Amino acid sequence: MAHIAGHAVGQGLGKLMTMTIGTEILYSFIIIACSLMIYFGTKELYILTSHKGIKYFRKAFLFFALAYFFGSFIKIILLYFQRSEIRTFLPIFGSITLFIFMYFSSMAIFYLLYSVTWKKWKSKSAIYVFHVIALIIATTISLFRNHEVYLLINVILFAFIAFTVYSSYIQSKKKKPHNLYAIYLLLFIFWIFNILDILIPNFFQSFQLLIYLASSGIFLIIFYKVIKKTG
C-alpha cells in the first residue's frame, strides 16, 4: 500500500514538474519572441530617423531577450535536477548562468533609462558606466545568492530609475508628451512582477502562474503598442 502511495506521489510530482517546465518554456518564449520582434520591428524606424532614443530603446529589448533566454535556462536546470545534484555537478555552471542573466537584465533596464535621458547624459562614457554597474550587480547577486540582497539592489535601482524617468516625463509634458511613457510604466509593472517571481517560494505555484500570465500579458501589450506606433 505504501509502495502504491509512494508511486502515486512520484507520478504526481513528475507531472507537476513537467507542467512547471512547460509553463516556464512558454512564458520565456513569449518574452523572448516579443522582445526580438520589437527589436527587429523598430530597425527601419531607427534607420530612417537615426534617433538615439530609439537606438537605446531597441537595445533594451535585445538585452531582455538575452536575459530571459539565460533566465529560463537557469530555472529549467533547477527544476530538472535536484538541488543536491546541482551542488555536486553544476555549481560553477549555475553561478555563471545567474551572473549572465543578472548582467543582461540590468543592462536592459539601463538602456531603457538611457533611452529617455541620453540628451542629458551626452557623455560617451555613460554606457560604459552602465556596463560596470551591471557587472557589479551581477557579481554581487551571484556571490551572495540571497533574497534580501537581490531585493535591496532592485529596490535601490527601481527607486533611482523611477525618479529619473518621472522627472523626464514631467519635463517632456512642458514641451510635448512622450508617446512611449505608457510603455515604460508597463515595463515597471513587469519588473515588479518578476521581482515577486524570484522572491516567492516555489510551492506557491498558482500565484507564480498568475505572475506569468500577467507578465506575458504586459509584454504582449507592449509589443502591440510599439508595433502600432512604428507602423
Backbone torsions as a table, in degrees:
resi	resn	phi	psi	omega
1	MET	NA	-46.0	178.8
2	ALA	-62.8	-36.8	179.6
3	HIS	-63.9	-41.5	-179.8
4	ILE	-65.7	-42.8	179.6
5	ALA	-63.4	-42.5	179.3
6	GLY	-63.7	-40.1	178.9
7	HIS	-64.1	-40.8	179.4
8	ALA	-64.4	-42.4	178.2
9	VAL	-63.3	-41.3	179.0
10	GLY	-62.4	-41.4	177.6
11	GLN	-64.4	-40.9	179.2
12	GLY	-62.4	-43.3	178.5
13	LEU	-65.8	-37.4	178.7
14	GLY	-63.8	-42.7	177.9
15	LYS	-64.7	-41.2	179.3
16	LEU	-62.4	-41.9	179.9
17	MET	-65.0	-40.8	178.9
18	THR	-63.2	-42.3	178.0
19	MET	-64.3	-40.5	-178.6
20	THR	-65.2	-45.2	178.7
21	ILE	-63.9	-41.5	178.6
22	GLY	-63.0	-42.0	177.5
23	THR	-63.2	-43.4	179.9
24	GLU	-61.7	-43.0	-179.8
25	ILE	-65.2	-44.4	-179.7
26	LEU	-63.4	-45.1	-180.0
27	TYR	-60.7	-48.7	-179.6
28	SER	-63.1	-38.1	179.4
29	PHE	-61.5	-41.6	180.0
30	ILE	-62.8	-46.6	-178.6
31	ILE	-64.7	-45.9	-178.2
32	ILE	-65.1	-45.0	-178.3
33	ALA	-63.9	-45.6	179.5
34	CYS	-63.3	-42.1	-179.3
35	SER	-62.0	-45.9	-178.7
36	LEU	-68.7	-36.0	178.5
37	MET	-68.3	-36.0	174.9
38	ILE	-66.1	-43.1	-179.1
39	TYR	-60.8	-50.4	-177.9
40	PHE	-78.4	-29.3	-179.3
41	GLY	-70.2	-23.1	179.4
42	THR	-98.6	4.9	-178.1
43	LYS	-63.7	-46.3	-177.8
44	GLU	-63.4	-40.3	178.5
45	LEU	-61.6	-40.8	178.8
46	TYR	-67.1	-39.2	178.8
47	ILE	-62.7	-40.1	-178.5
48	LEU	-71.7	-36.5	-173.4
49	THR	-102.5	-26.9	-174.3
50	SER	55.9	29.7	-178.6
51	HIS	-77.3	123.9	-176.2
52	LYS	-66.6	-32.1	177.7
53	GLY	-60.0	-41.6	178.0
54	ILE	-67.1	-37.8	178.9
55	LYS	-57.7	-48.7	-177.8
56	TYR	-73.9	-32.8	176.1
57	PHE	-61.7	-44.1	179.0
58	ARG	-62.6	-44.9	-178.4
59	LYS	-63.0	-32.4	178.1
60	ALA	-58.5	-42.7	-178.1
61	PHE	-75.3	-27.5	172.9
62	LEU	-64.3	-42.4	178.9
63	PHE	-70.2	-32.3	173.9
64	PHE	-60.9	-44.1	179.8
65	ALA	-61.7	-44.8	178.9
66	LEU	-64.6	-41.7	-179.0
67	ALA	-62.2	-44.7	-176.6
68	TYR	-77.1	-21.7	171.7
69	PHE	-64.5	-49.7	-179.8
70	PHE	-73.0	-33.8	178.3
71	GLY	-62.7	-43.6	178.1
72	SER	-67.5	-33.6	177.6
73	PHE	-60.9	-42.9	178.2
74	ILE	-60.4	-51.1	-174.3
75	LYS	-65.5	-38.8	179.3
76	ILE	-64.7	-40.6	176.6
77	ILE	-62.7	-44.4	-180.0
78	LEU	-64.7	-35.1	179.9
79	LEU	-76.8	-34.2	-174.7
80	TYR	-77.2	-39.9	-179.1
81	PHE	-103.0	151.6	171.8
82	GLN	-71.7	153.0	-178.9
83	ARG	-58.6	-37.6	180.0
84	SER	-65.0	-36.6	178.3
85	GLU	-66.8	-37.9	178.5
86	ILE	-64.6	-42.8	179.8
87	ARG	-63.2	-33.3	-177.0
88	THR	-79.7	-45.5	-170.4
89	PHE	-106.1	-28.6	-170.6
90	LEU	-129.1	39.6	-177.4
91	PRO	-67.2	-43.2	-178.5
92	ILE	-72.4	-39.4	-179.9
93	PHE	-58.0	-46.5	-179.5
94	GLY	-61.8	-42.5	-179.2
95	SER	-65.9	-42.3	-179.2
96	ILE	-65.7	-43.5	-179.3
97	THR	-65.5	-41.3	176.9
98	LEU	-63.1	-40.5	178.6
99	PHE	-60.6	-46.2	-179.3
100	ILE	-63.3	-43.2	179.2
101	PHE	-60.5	-47.2	-178.3
102	MET	-66.3	-36.7	179.2
103	TYR	-65.0	-49.7	-178.2
104	PHE	-65.5	-42.0	-179.2
105	SER	-67.0	-37.4	177.1
106	SER	-65.5	-41.5	179.4
107	MET	-66.7	-33.7	176.5
108	ALA	-61.0	-44.3	178.6
109	ILE	-65.3	-42.0	-178.6
110	PHE	-65.8	-38.5	177.9
111	TYR	-66.5	-36.4	174.9
112	LEU	-63.1	-42.3	177.2
113	LEU	-60.8	-45.2	-176.7
114	TYR	-69.5	-24.7	-179.5
115	SER	-66.6	-20.6	177.9
116	VAL	-109.3	-5.5	-176.9
117	THR	-122.1	5.2	-173.3
118	TRP	-62.6	-27.1	178.0
119	LYS	-70.2	-31.5	178.0
120	LYS	-79.3	-42.9	-176.8
121	TRP	-103.0	72.8	-175.7
122	LYS	-79.5	-3.8	179.9
123	SER	-62.2	133.7	179.2
124	LYS	-67.1	-18.5	-178.4
125	SER	-81.8	-7.8	-176.3
126	ALA	-58.2	-45.2	-179.7
127	ILE	-62.8	-41.0	179.2
128	TYR	-64.0	-37.2	176.7
129	VAL	-62.9	-42.1	178.2
130	PHE	-61.8	-41.0	178.5
131	HIS	-62.2	-41.8	179.6
132	VAL	-64.3	-45.1	179.1
133	ILE	-63.2	-41.5	178.8
134	ALA	-62.8	-39.2	177.5
135	LEU	-65.3	-39.8	178.7
136	ILE	-65.4	-43.9	178.8
137	ILE	-61.7	-47.7	-178.8
138	ALA	-62.5	-41.8	-179.9
139	THR	-65.7	-44.5	-178.4
140	THR	-61.6	-48.0	-178.4
141	ILE	-68.2	-37.6	179.4
142	SER	-66.2	-37.2	-178.5
143	LEU	-75.3	-44.4	-174.4
144	PHE	-84.6	-35.6	-179.3
145	ARG	47.0	50.0	-175.1
146	ASN	-125.3	132.3	-178.5
147	HIS	-61.9	-36.7	-179.2
148	GLU	-64.9	-41.7	178.6
149	VAL	-65.0	-44.0	179.0
150	TYR	-60.6	-45.4	-179.1
151	LEU	-64.9	-43.5	-179.1
152	LEU	-61.0	-46.3	-180.0
153	ILE	-61.8	-42.9	-178.9
154	ASN	-69.3	-36.2	178.1
155	VAL	-64.6	-45.0	179.0
156	ILE	-63.0	-45.8	-178.9
157	LEU	-65.1	-43.5	-179.2
158	PHE	-63.0	-44.8	-178.8
159	ALA	-61.9	-43.8	-179.0
160	PHE	-64.8	-46.9	-176.9
161	ILE	-70.6	-39.2	178.2
162	ALA	-61.3	-42.7	179.1
163	PHE	-64.3	-43.8	-178.4
164	THR	-65.3	-45.4	-179.6
165	VAL	-67.3	-39.8	179.0
166	TYR	-64.3	-40.6	177.7
167	SER	-62.4	-41.3	178.3
168	SER	-65.1	-37.3	179.3
169	TYR	-65.6	-43.4	179.0
170	ILE	-60.9	-42.4	179.1
171	GLN	-67.6	-37.0	-178.7
172	SER	-68.3	-29.6	179.1
173	LYS	-66.3	-28.2	178.9
174	LYS	-71.3	-24.9	-179.8
175	LYS	-101.2	-76.8	174.2
176	LYS	-152.0	145.2	-177.1
177	PRO	-61.1	138.8	177.0
178	HIS	-87.6	121.5	-172.2
179	ASN	-78.8	5.4	179.7
180	LEU	-109.9	0.2	-176.8
181	TYR	-67.7	-28.9	175.2
182	ALA	-63.1	-36.6	177.8
183	ILE	-67.6	-40.3	177.5
184	TYR	-62.8	-39.2	178.1
185	LEU	-62.4	-43.8	177.4
186	LEU	-62.1	-37.9	178.7
187	LEU	-68.1	-34.0	175.3
188	PHE	-63.4	-43.3	178.1
189	ILE	-63.2	-42.3	176.8
190	PHE	-58.5	-42.8	179.1
191	TRP	-60.4	-45.2	179.5
192	ILE	-61.4	-44.4	178.5
193	PHE	-59.0	-39.2	-177.9
194	ASN	-75.7	-26.7	171.3
195	ILE	-65.7	-42.9	177.8
196	LEU	-62.8	-38.1	179.5
197	ASP	-60.2	-38.8	179.2
198	ILE	-71.9	-36.3	-170.9
199	LEU	-84.4	-28.9	-175.3
200	ILE	-73.0	147.2	177.9
201	PRO	-63.4	153.6	-177.0
202	ASN	-64.2	-24.7	-175.4
203	PHE	-78.7	-7.4	174.5
204	PHE	-86.3	59.6	-173.9
205	GLN	-64.3	-37.9	-178.6
206	SER	-65.3	-40.0	178.3
207	PHE	-67.2	-38.9	179.0
208	GLN	-64.7	-37.3	178.3
209	LEU	-63.7	-39.5	177.2
210	LEU	-63.5	-39.3	177.3
211	ILE	-63.1	-43.1	179.0
212	TYR	-62.5	-43.5	-179.9
213	LEU	-64.3	-44.4	179.9
214	ALA	-64.9	-44.4	-179.4
215	SER	-64.5	-42.8	178.3
216	SER	-63.2	-42.2	178.2
217	GLY	-61.6	-42.0	178.7
218	ILE	-61.7	-45.2	-177.8
219	PHE	-68.4	-34.2	176.5
220	LEU	-67.0	-36.7	176.0
221	ILE	-65.7	-43.1	178.0
222	ILE	-59.7	-45.6	178.4
223	PHE	-58.4	-44.9	-179.8
224	TYR	-62.7	-45.6	-178.6
225	LYS	-63.9	-43.2	-178.8
226	VAL	-66.2	-48.0	-178.2
227	ILE	-65.2	-36.1	179.1
228	LYS	-65.4	-40.1	-178.5
229	LYS	-74.5	-31.2	-178.3
230	THR	-89.6	-10.3	178.3
231	GLY	82.1	NA	NA
